[in-house]
Amino acid sequence: MRARVLAAAMLLVLPFALPPHRAQTARRGPRLRPQQAGGQAAGGGPGAANFRTNAPVDLAGYWVSLITDDWRYRMLTPPKGNLDYLPVTPEARRVAEQWDSIKDEAAGEQCRGYGAVGVMRLPGRLHITWGSDTVLKLETDAGTQTRRFVFGTAPPEADPPTWQGTSQARWVLPINRAAGAANAGRGELRVRTTHMRPGYIRKNGVPYSADAVLTENYVRLVDDDGTEYMALTQMVEDPVYLAQPVIRTMLFRKQADASGWNPTPCASR
């Protein structure tokens, strides 16, 4: 069962990993076209001025992370200097080798591993709700963090930058389909986050800078037995600390209630 869900989740990496002229043909199923600015769904049809009512998929609720890959980097804080599978620059390597969790705590920087880039990789639970018709709120119990995905008009830039940055969201729909109930269950959420306070890609001090850009796709999947999953694909770009983009996939399973929800403070160790 889980193998099928994982296989579907891995397909989501292809549009990030392949060159633009190959990405769409590599994805199975219908070609995707993003919703246009102002709430108008690409391909014609009624607008989606109310992004909540016209959401093509329902991501609200509680979700628990399934640590199906990179277990030793996600369940445990790797040792200092461990940069496995990360295409870092020489400067990033230098910074990572100087990491000191005690100094981070003393400086009030214990949340560096809980910024938008890192927190979604940590074990724990998510709580997704609508804050308004144009703002989707994602809370994590790991580090007690809150992310806000803003639809429509671009949100004001975080000044000064924050751990969770400024996130612009849009629905991505199958071609020639408008948003709304008729398209329920077919579509995905795309989020682009900038203006983030410098943090860690991994909790062991592997850095990302204030120039980093995080692009995410959230897709709802349903197994044959009705179990709901959410697959998240991240692409991290950073001209300072990454020699090339980093692409990662995470998987979450939906919960019926708040069981296990346990907000905890940031910890640098």
WOVEN-V554458 format. One record per residue. N is the residue number from 0. PSI is psi in whole degrees, 0 to 359 (999 if undefined). OMEGA is omega in whole degrees, 0 to 359 (* if undefined). D_FIRST is the distance of its C-alpha to the first C-alpha in whole Angstrom. Layout:
n & psi & omega & d_first
N & PSI & OMEGA & D_FIRST
N & PSI & OMEGA & D_FIRST
//
This chain:
n & psi & omega & d_first
0 & 305 & 182 & 0
1 & 330 & 180 & 4
2 & 321 & 180 & 5
3 & 319 & 179 & 6
4 & 318 & 179 & 7
5 & 321 & 179 & 9
6 & 318 & 178 & 10
7 & 321 & 180 & 11
8 & 320 & 182 & 13
9 & 331 & 178 & 15
10 & 336 & 182 & 16
11 & 341 & 180 & 18
12 & 333 & 189 & 20
13 & 316 & 180 & 22
14 & 334 & 176 & 24
15 & 321 & 191 & 26
16 & 332 & 185 & 26
17 & 158 & 175 & 27
18 & 155 & 184 & 31
19 & 322 & 184 & 32
20 & 349 & 180 & 33
21 & 342 & 190 & 29
22 & 314 & 185 & 27
23 & 325 & 181 & 27
24 & 340 & 181 & 26
25 & 333 & 182 & 24
26 & 134 & 177 & 21
27 & 154 & 178 & 19
28 & 196 & 186 & 20
29 & 148 & 173 & 23
30 & 148 & 183 & 26
31 & 146 & 175 & 26
32 & 134 & 185 & 29
33 & 155 & 174 & 30
34 & 137 & 184 & 32
35 & 164 & 181 & 35
36 & 151 & 178 & 38
37 & 7 & 175 & 39
38 & 359 & 179 & 36
39 & 122 & 180 & 36
40 & 137 & 179 & 33
41 & 145 & 179 & 34
42 & 5 & 178 & 34
43 & 182 & 179 & 37
44 & 178 & 183 & 36
45 & 153 & 179 & 37
46 & 171 & 181 & 37
47 & 58 & 183 & 35
48 & 326 & 175 & 37
49 & 98 & 186 & 35
50 & 337 & 178 & 32
51 & 307 & 182 & 31
52 & 324 & 184 & 31
53 & 16 & 179 & 30
54 & 129 & 180 & 27
55 & 339 & 178 & 25
56 & 151 & 180 & 22
57 & 109 & 180 & 22
58 & 0 & 183 & 21
59 & 147 & 177 & 23
60 & 191 & 179 & 22
61 & 138 & 181 & 21
62 & 140 & 178 & 18
63 & 137 & 182 & 17
64 & 140 & 175 & 17
65 & 110 & 184 & 14
66 & 88 & 185 & 16
67 & 353 & 178 & 13
68 & 160 & 178 & 16
69 & 40 & 185 & 20
70 & 315 & 187 & 20
71 & 346 & 176 & 24
72 & 344 & 185 & 25
73 & 320 & 180 & 23
74 & 334 & 181 & 23
75 & 152 & 173 & 27
76 & 118 & 182 & 30
77 & 159 & 178 & 30
78 & 158 & 179 & 34
79 & 136 & 179 & 37
80 & 354 & 178 & 37
81 & 113 & 182 & 33
82 & 24 & 185 & 32
83 & 131 & 172 & 30
84 & 14 & 178 & 28
85 & 123 & 182 & 30
86 & 71 & 186 & 33
87 & 160 & 175 & 35
88 & 165 & 176 & 39
89 & 324 & 179 & 42
90 & 320 & 177 & 43
91 & 320 & 178 & 39
92 & 318 & 180 & 39
93 & 315 & 180 & 43
94 & 316 & 182 & 42
95 & 325 & 181 & 39
96 & 348 & 177 & 41
97 & 3 & 183 & 43
98 & 137 & 178 & 40
99 & 107 & 184 & 42
100 & 326 & 180 & 40
101 & 319 & 178 & 43
102 & 322 & 177 & 45
103 & 314 & 179 & 42
104 & 315 & 181 & 42
105 & 329 & 181 & 46
106 & 2 & 182 & 46
107 & 25 & 183 & 43
108 & 27 & 184 & 41
109 & 350 & 179 & 38
110 & 10 & 181 & 36
111 & 328 & 179 & 36
112 & 3 & 184 & 32
113 & 15 & 175 & 31
114 & 178 & 185 & 32
115 & 326 & 182 & 30
116 & 320 & 187 & 29
117 & 329 & 191 & 28
118 & 330 & 182 & 27
119 & 346 & 178 & 23
120 & 347 & 185 & 22
121 & 149 & 176 & 23
122 & 144 & 180 & 21
123 & 203 & 184 & 22
124 & 154 & 175 & 21
125 & 149 & 171 & 22
126 & 114 & 183 & 24
127 & 127 & 179 & 25
128 & 165 & 174 & 28
129 & 123 & 175 & 30
130 & 332 & 176 & 34
131 & 185 & 180 & 35
132 & 348 & 182 & 35
133 & 3 & 182 & 35
134 & 119 & 174 & 33
135 & 125 & 184 & 30
136 & 131 & 177 & 30
137 & 118 & 178 & 27
138 & 145 & 176 & 28
139 & 140 & 174 & 26
140 & 335 & 173 & 27
141 & 114 & 180 & 27
142 & 357 & 180 & 31
143 & 56 & 181 & 31
144 & 154 & 178 & 31
145 & 125 & 175 & 31
146 & 145 & 179 & 31
147 & 120 & 180 & 32
148 & 116 & 187 & 31
149 & 127 & 178 & 34
150 & 159 & 175 & 34
151 & 233 & 181 & 37
152 & 135 & 182 & 40
153 & 134 & 180 & 39
154 & 157 & 176 & 40
155 & 145 & 181 & 42
156 & 139 & 178 & 42
157 & 123 & 181 & 41
158 & 108 & 1 & 45
159 & 166 & 178 & 45
160 & 151 & 181 & 41
161 & 169 & 179 & 39
162 & 321 & 184 & 36
163 & 354 & 173 & 33
164 & 199 & 179 & 36
165 & 122 & 187 & 36
166 & 121 & 174 & 33
167 & 128 & 185 & 33
168 & 155 & 173 & 31
169 & 155 & 173 & 30
170 & 138 & 176 & 28
171 & 121 & 189 & 26
172 & 155 & 171 & 26
173 & 147 & 183 & 26
174 & 141 & 178 & 29
175 & 27 & 175 & 31
176 & 136 & 177 & 30
177 & 165 & 178 & 31
178 & 166 & 175 & 30
179 & 184 & 187 & 29
180 & 325 & 182 & 28
181 & 340 & 181 & 28
182 & 15 & 185 & 25
183 & 134 & 177 & 23
184 & 357 & 181 & 20
185 & 104 & 182 & 21
186 & 177 & 180 & 22
187 & 164 & 179 & 22
188 & 130 & 176 & 24
189 & 132 & 184 & 26
190 & 135 & 176 & 28
191 & 123 & 185 & 31
192 & 131 & 179 & 33
193 & 184 & 177 & 36
194 & 47 & 178 & 39
195 & 143 & 172 & 37
196 & 137 & 182 & 39
197 & 135 & 183 & 38
198 & 204 & 184 & 36
199 & 133 & 172 & 33
200 & 321 & 171 & 30
201 & 155 & 186 & 30
202 & 348 & 180 & 31
203 & 26 & 171 & 33
204 & 9 & 176 & 36
205 & 115 & 194 & 34
206 & 157 & 159 & 36
207 & 152 & 189 & 36
208 & 178 & 177 & 39
209 & 346 & 178 & 40
210 & 0 & 182 & 40
211 & 147 & 175 & 36
212 & 130 & 181 & 34
213 & 122 & 176 & 30
214 & 132 & 185 & 28
215 & 144 & 171 & 25
216 & 127 & 177 & 22
217 & 124 & 183 & 20
218 & 132 & 176 & 17
219 & 132 & 180 & 15
220 & 145 & 179 & 12
221 & 126 & 179 & 11
222 & 172 & 183 & 7
223 & 331 & 181 & 8
224 & 7 & 178 & 9
225 & 357 & 178 & 11
226 & 131 & 181 & 10
227 & 137 & 176 & 12
228 & 158 & 172 & 12
229 & 121 & 178 & 15
230 & 130 & 180 & 15
231 & 125 & 174 & 18
232 & 127 & 180 & 20
233 & 141 & 167 & 24
234 & 122 & 180 & 27
235 & 125 & 176 & 30
236 & 134 & 181 & 33
237 & 108 & 183 & 36
238 & 345 & 183 & 39
239 & 314 & 190 & 41
240 & 354 & 180 & 38
241 & 132 & 178 & 35
242 & 339 & 176 & 36
243 & 164 & 181 & 34
244 & 148 & 175 & 31
245 & 128 & 180 & 28
246 & 129 & 183 & 24
247 & 149 & 180 & 22
248 & 134 & 177 & 18
249 & 155 & 182 & 17
250 & 138 & 179 & 14
251 & 149 & 176 & 14
252 & 138 & 182 & 13
253 & 143 & 177 & 15
254 & 154 & 179 & 17
255 & 336 & 183 & 19
256 & 195 & 184 & 22
257 & 16 & 181 & 24
258 & 131 & 178 & 23
259 & 352 & 180 & 23
260 & 120 & 188 & 25
261 & 82 & 180 & 28
262 & 130 & 180 & 30
263 & 152 & 180 & 32
264 & 165 & 176 & 34
265 & 147 & 176 & 34
266 & 131 & 185 & 34
267 & 352 & 183 & 36
268 & 999 & * & 35
//
